Amino acid sequence: MTLRVAVIGVGSMGKNHARVYADLPDVELAAVSDVSPELAQSIGEKYGVPGYADYRRMLSVEKPDAVSIVVPTAMHEEVALAVMEAGVHLLIEKPIAATVDEGRRIIQRAKELERVLMVGHIVRFNPAMQELKKKLQAGELGRIFQVFCRRAGPFPARIRDVGVVVDLAPHDVDVMRFLLGEDPKRVFAETEQRIHTDHEDLLFGLLRFPHGVTGAVEINWLTPTKMRETLVLGERGLFRVDDLTQDLYFYENAQTAGELWAGLRTIKGVSEGSMIRYTLQRYEPLKAELQAFVQAVNGEIAVPITGEDGLAALRLALALVESGRTHQVIEV
């Protein structure tokens, strides 16, 4: 059966949702909407579908089965509730909402109305990240010591409603939760506001996970080149994901050689071993994400990133903002 989908908000990210949906098998892009009538019409014409300035009218007239919500964060709750009341399943681009309370209300209403709710944390669908998760689950790194995420680049002038932490940190704290399979106990952050008019645009944060794993996250809108990387350090070496090139590397601790770390701590320590760049099948993460959403709507798989996952990432991002503001460790 063909699933009829629509996109609400076809700006820089939303237009990519429309493009991917128009390409997916067994999916029909039914309509798009945007507060800019010109943009809605332009994207609609490009894919041969109606373009609406009023998303509520689009829901009423077109009656899609599912939608992507790709509007400013401050509008997420309003649009999500209207979509669900119209009988439609939904994917919300991260973060799930602007506040924890708004996120909770979205999740609760989805349960009451039995709507499929997925949050768009696209980094999970990077093939290098998927492969890293498999290797960690297989125990290839041994005991994990630390996870470090760097997400830096130039300032995106389109983002005014939130700061860099709420915009980008949900990616990285979600990746940490995904890779480690657990939530941190506490966080601490230093933030700065250098060029943004209303919010912070630089963060360095620390996260403490159970079982002795530490996390660190570096995020800013001040770096003149895009940097997207995740490092996972453990007893057998270091994994590195380059999110931009979809590359996964492993730097071996030559001293392990199959022995246990406990016996090496005081005897050998760590030394440089082989470096491997894995051969991966590359693909577009957004396409993989939307395919998973369609499969979840069709009941073929469980929702891979639930509302609760999105809420956990938002709660952690807001805790980092609060820590940066108060200069206090925040227990989460």
C-alpha positions as CSV (number, residue, x, y, z in Angstrom):
1,M,0.0,0.0,0.0
2,T,1.3,3.5,-0.9
3,L,1.8,5.8,2.1
4,R,0.8,9.4,1.5
5,V,3.1,11.8,3.2
6,A,3.5,15.6,3.5
7,V,6.1,18.0,4.7
8,I,5.3,21.0,7.0
9,G,8.1,23.5,6.6
10,V,10.2,23.4,3.5
11,G,13.1,25.6,4.4
12,S,16.8,24.4,4.2
13,M,16.0,21.0,5.8
14,G,12.4,20.5,4.9
15,K,13.0,20.7,1.2
16,N,15.3,17.7,1.6
17,H,12.5,15.8,3.3
18,A,10.3,16.5,0.3
19,R,13.1,15.4,-2.1
20,V,13.6,12.1,-0.3
21,Y,9.9,11.3,0.0
22,A,9.4,12.0,-3.7
23,D,12.1,9.4,-4.3
24,L,11.1,6.6,-1.9
25,P,9.3,3.5,-3.3
26,D,5.7,2.9,-2.0
27,V,5.5,6.5,-0.8
28,E,3.6,9.4,-2.4
29,L,4.5,13.0,-1.6
30,A,1.0,14.4,-1.4
31,A,1.7,18.0,-0.5
32,V,4.0,20.5,1.2
33,S,3.3,23.6,3.3
34,D,5.3,26.6,4.5
35,V,4.5,30.0,6.1
36,S,6.1,31.4,2.9
37,P,3.5,31.0,0.2
38,E,6.1,31.5,-2.5
39,L,8.4,28.8,-1.0
40,A,5.5,26.4,-0.6
41,Q,4.4,26.9,-4.2
42,S,8.0,26.7,-5.5
43,I,8.8,23.4,-3.8
44,G,5.3,22.0,-4.6
45,E,5.7,22.8,-8.3
46,K,9.1,21.1,-8.3
47,Y,7.6,17.8,-7.2
48,G,4.2,18.2,-8.9
49,V,2.2,18.5,-5.6
50,P,0.1,21.3,-4.0
51,G,1.9,23.8,-1.9
52,Y,0.0,25.4,1.0
53,A,0.7,28.4,3.2
54,D,-1.6,27.0,5.9
55,Y,-0.6,23.6,7.2
56,R,-4.0,23.1,8.8
57,R,-5.8,23.5,5.5
58,M,-3.3,21.1,3.9
59,L,-4.1,18.5,6.6
60,S,-7.9,19.0,6.0
61,V,-7.8,18.9,2.2
62,E,-5.0,16.4,1.5
63,K,-5.5,14.0,4.5
64,P,-1.9,12.6,4.5
65,D,-1.1,9.4,6.4
66,A,2.1,10.9,7.8
67,V,4.1,14.1,7.9
68,S,7.5,15.4,8.6
69,I,7.4,18.5,10.8
70,V,10.4,20.7,9.9
71,V,9.4,24.1,11.4
72,P,11.2,26.3,14.0
73,T,11.5,24.6,17.4
74,A,9.2,27.0,19.1
75,M,6.4,25.8,16.8
76,H,6.9,22.1,17.3
77,E,4.2,21.5,20.0
78,E,1.5,23.5,18.2
79,V,2.0,21.8,14.9
80,A,2.5,18.3,16.3
81,L,-0.7,18.5,18.3
82,A,-2.7,19.7,15.2
83,V,-1.2,17.0,13.1
84,M,-2.1,14.2,15.6
85,E,-5.6,15.6,16.1
86,A,-6.0,15.3,12.3
87,G,-5.3,11.6,12.5
88,V,-1.8,11.8,11.1
89,H,1.5,10.1,12.2
90,L,4.5,12.3,12.6
91,L,8.3,12.7,12.4
92,I,9.5,15.8,14.3
93,E,13.0,17.1,13.4
94,K,15.1,17.4,16.5
95,P,14.8,18.8,19.1
96,I,11.4,17.3,19.9
97,A,10.3,20.7,21.4
98,A,11.5,23.9,22.9
99,T,10.9,22.8,26.5
100,V,10.7,19.5,28.4
101,D,7.0,20.2,29.3
102,E,6.2,20.7,25.6
103,G,7.9,17.5,24.7
104,R,6.0,15.6,27.4
105,R,2.7,16.9,26.1
106,I,3.6,15.8,22.6
107,I,4.5,12.3,23.8
108,Q,1.4,12.0,25.9
109,R,-0.9,13.0,23.1
110,A,0.7,10.6,20.7
111,K,0.0,7.8,23.2
112,E,-3.6,8.9,23.7
113,L,-4.3,9.1,20.0
114,E,-2.1,6.1,19.1
115,R,0.0,8.0,16.6
116,V,3.4,6.9,15.5
117,L,5.8,9.5,16.8
118,M,9.5,9.6,15.7
119,V,12.1,12.2,16.4
120,G,14.6,13.1,13.6
121,H,18.1,12.5,15.1
122,I,19.8,12.0,11.7
123,V,23.3,11.4,13.0
124,R,22.3,7.9,14.2
125,F,21.6,6.9,10.6
126,N,25.1,7.8,9.4
127,P,26.5,4.4,8.1
128,A,29.8,5.0,10.0
129,M,27.8,5.5,13.3
130,Q,25.7,2.4,12.7
131,E,28.9,0.3,12.1
132,L,30.5,1.8,15.2
133,K,27.5,0.8,17.3
134,K,27.7,-2.8,16.0
135,K,31.4,-2.9,16.9
136,L,30.9,-1.6,20.4
137,Q,28.1,-4.1,21.0
138,A,30.3,-6.9,19.8
139,G,32.9,-5.8,22.4
140,E,35.6,-5.0,19.9
141,L,36.8,-2.0,22.0
142,G,36.7,-3.8,25.3
143,R,35.8,-1.6,28.2
144,I,34.8,2.0,27.1
145,F,36.5,4.9,28.9
146,Q,35.4,8.0,27.1
147,V,33.2,9.4,24.3
148,F,34.1,12.8,22.7
149,C,31.9,14.6,20.2
150,R,32.9,17.7,18.2
151,R,30.3,19.6,16.2
152,A,31.6,23.0,15.1
153,G,31.1,25.3,12.1
154,P,30.1,28.7,10.8
155,F,27.0,30.5,12.2
156,P,23.8,29.6,10.4
157,A,22.0,32.9,10.1
158,R,18.6,31.1,9.7
159,I,18.6,30.0,13.3
160,R,17.4,32.7,15.7
161,D,15.0,31.0,18.1
162,V,17.5,28.8,20.0
163,G,21.2,28.8,20.8
164,V,23.9,26.4,19.6
165,V,23.3,24.0,22.5
166,V,19.6,23.3,21.8
167,D,20.2,23.3,18.0
168,L,23.3,21.0,17.9
169,A,23.8,19.3,21.3
170,P,20.8,17.0,21.0
171,H,22.7,15.3,18.1
172,D,25.7,14.6,20.3
173,V,24.0,13.7,23.6
174,D,21.7,11.4,21.5
175,V,24.8,9.8,19.9
176,M,26.3,9.2,23.3
177,R,23.1,7.6,24.6
178,F,22.9,5.5,21.4
179,L,26.5,4.3,21.6
180,L,26.6,3.6,25.3
181,G,23.0,2.5,25.9
182,E,22.7,4.6,29.0
183,D,22.0,8.1,30.3
184,P,24.6,10.3,32.1
185,K,24.3,11.0,35.8
186,R,25.4,14.6,35.8
187,V,26.7,17.3,33.4
188,F,28.8,20.5,33.6
189,A,29.3,23.1,30.8
190,E,30.9,26.3,30.0
191,T,29.1,28.5,27.4
192,E,29.8,31.8,25.7
193,Q,27.8,34.2,23.6
194,R,30.1,35.9,21.0
195,I,28.1,36.7,17.9
196,H,24.5,35.4,18.4
197,T,22.1,38.2,19.4
198,D,20.1,36.2,22.0
199,H,21.7,32.9,22.8
200,E,24.9,31.1,23.5
201,D,27.0,30.1,20.4
202,L,29.9,28.2,22.1
203,L,29.8,25.3,24.5
204,F,32.3,22.8,26.1
205,G,30.5,20.3,28.2
206,L,31.3,17.3,30.3
207,L,29.0,14.3,31.0
208,R,29.5,11.6,33.6
209,F,28.0,8.2,32.7
210,P,27.5,5.2,35.0
211,H,30.3,2.6,35.0
212,G,33.0,5.2,34.9
213,V,32.5,6.4,31.3
214,T,33.1,10.1,30.7
215,G,31.7,12.2,27.9
216,A,32.8,15.5,26.4
217,V,31.2,17.6,23.8
218,E,32.6,20.7,22.0
219,I,30.0,22.7,20.0
220,N,30.1,26.1,18.4
221,W,28.9,28.3,15.6
222,L,32.3,30.2,15.5
223,T,34.6,27.8,13.6
224,P,35.1,28.8,9.9
225,T,35.1,25.2,8.7
226,K,32.6,22.4,9.5
227,M,33.9,19.8,11.9
228,R,31.8,16.7,12.8
229,E,33.5,13.9,14.6
230,T,33.0,11.3,17.4
231,L,35.8,9.6,19.2
232,V,35.3,6.5,21.5
233,L,38.2,5.5,23.6
234,G,38.5,2.1,25.2
235,E,41.0,-0.5,26.4
236,R,41.8,-1.8,23.0
237,G,42.2,1.5,21.2
238,L,40.2,4.4,19.7
239,F,37.3,4.5,17.2
240,R,36.8,7.7,15.2
241,V,33.8,8.6,13.1
242,D,34.1,11.5,10.6
243,D,30.4,12.4,10.2
244,L,31.0,14.5,7.1
245,T,32.8,11.8,5.1
246,Q,31.1,8.8,6.6
247,D,34.4,7.3,7.5
248,L,35.1,5.0,10.5
249,Y,38.7,4.6,11.7
250,F,40.2,2.4,14.4
251,Y,43.5,3.2,16.1
252,E,44.8,0.1,17.9
253,N,46.4,0.0,21.3
254,A,49.2,-2.4,20.4
255,Q,49.8,-3.5,23.9
256,T,46.4,-5.3,24.3
257,A,47.1,-8.1,21.9
258,G,44.1,-10.0,23.2
259,E,45.1,-9.6,26.8
260,L,43.0,-8.0,29.5
261,W,43.4,-4.4,30.3
262,A,43.6,-5.0,34.1
263,G,46.9,-6.8,33.7
264,L,48.3,-4.1,31.4
265,R,47.6,-1.0,33.5
266,T,50.8,-1.2,35.5
267,I,52.9,-3.4,33.2
268,K,52.7,-2.1,29.6
269,G,50.3,0.8,29.4
270,V,49.3,2.0,25.9
271,S,51.2,2.2,22.7
272,E,50.5,2.9,19.0
273,G,49.4,0.0,16.9
274,S,47.8,-0.4,13.5
275,M,45.2,2.0,12.0
276,I,42.3,0.7,10.0
277,R,39.8,2.7,7.9
278,Y,36.8,0.4,7.4
279,T,35.2,0.0,4.0
280,L,31.6,1.0,4.4
281,Q,28.6,1.2,2.1
282,R,27.8,4.9,2.0
283,Y,24.2,6.2,1.8
284,E,22.3,9.3,2.6
285,P,21.4,9.3,6.3
286,L,18.2,11.3,5.8
287,K,17.0,8.7,3.3
288,A,17.7,5.9,5.8
289,E,15.9,7.9,8.5
290,L,12.8,8.5,6.5
291,Q,12.7,4.9,5.3
292,A,12.7,3.8,8.9
293,F,9.9,6.3,9.7
294,V,7.8,4.9,6.8
295,Q,8.5,1.3,8.0
296,A,7.5,2.3,11.5
297,V,4.2,3.9,10.3
298,N,3.5,0.7,8.3
299,G,4.1,-1.4,11.4
300,E,7.1,-3.2,9.9
301,I,9.6,-2.1,12.6
302,A,9.6,-0.5,16.0
303,V,10.1,3.3,16.1
304,P,13.9,3.6,16.1
305,I,14.0,7.0,17.8
306,T,11.1,7.5,20.1
307,G,9.6,10.6,21.7
308,E,11.2,9.5,24.9
309,D,14.6,9.4,23.2
310,G,14.0,12.9,21.8
311,L,12.9,14.1,25.2
312,A,16.0,12.7,26.9
313,A,18.3,14.4,24.4
314,L,16.4,17.7,24.9
315,R,16.6,17.4,28.7
316,L,20.3,16.9,28.5
317,A,20.8,19.8,26.1
318,L,18.8,22.1,28.4
319,A,20.8,20.9,31.4
320,L,24.0,21.9,29.6
321,V,22.5,25.3,29.0
322,E,21.6,25.6,32.6
323,S,25.0,24.5,33.8
324,G,26.6,27.1,31.5
325,R,24.4,29.8,32.9
326,T,24.8,28.9,36.6
327,H,28.4,27.5,36.5
328,Q,27.0,24.5,38.5
329,V,27.1,20.8,38.0
330,I,23.6,19.6,37.1
331,E,22.4,16.2,38.3
332,V,20.3,14.6,35.6
